[in-house]
Structure formats: C-alpha cells, structure tokens
Amino acid sequence: MSTVIATPGRLTWAWLCAFRSSIAIVVFVALWEALPRLGWVDVTFLPPFSVVLRGLYDMTPCRASCGCIC
C-alpha cells in the first residue's frame, strides 16, 4: 500500500490546474456581463449575467411562493 504525501510542489500544481480550469468560466461570465452593458450586444438578445441570475433567483420556489428571503 502506497501513501501519497502532499508536497508543496504538488499543492502548487493542483492550484494552478484549478485556476487554469476556472479562468475560462470567469472570462466567459465577465464578457457576458460587459458586452450588453457596453452596448456591443442588444440587451434584448443577451441580458447581462447579473440580470439573468436575479431572474433565476426570483423564480426559485421559496421566492415565488412566500416572498421570503431564503
């Protein structure tokens, strides 16, 4: 039975892989938010990401039924 020991080099590599994996999502969301706000895309066809999130939150069952803040 072998034991894997977490060394600083392995931890750094893990963080680098996680960062590289999530940077595309961050860039995508940033562009989604910025393009409609800058007027490069019509808001009718592509609303800003924050507006979409707010709409999704407003459609959650708790919010729709009782109006409470969950």
Residue, then its C-alpha position, 0 to 999 in steps of 0.5 A: m500500500s502506497t501513501v501519497i504525501a502532499t508536497p508543496g510542489r504538488l499543492t502548487w500544481a493542483w492550484l494552478c490546474a484549478f485556476r487554469s480550469s476556472i479562468a475560462i468560466v470567469v472570462f466567459v461570465a465577465l464578457w457576458e456581463a460587459l458586452p450588453r452593458l457596453g452596448w456591443v450586444d442588444v440587451t434584448f438578445l443577451p441580458p447581462f449575467s447579473v440580470v439573468l441570475r436575479g431572474l433565476y433567483d426570483m423564480t426559485p420556489c421559496r421566492a415565488s411562493c412566500g416572498c421570503i428571503c431564503 
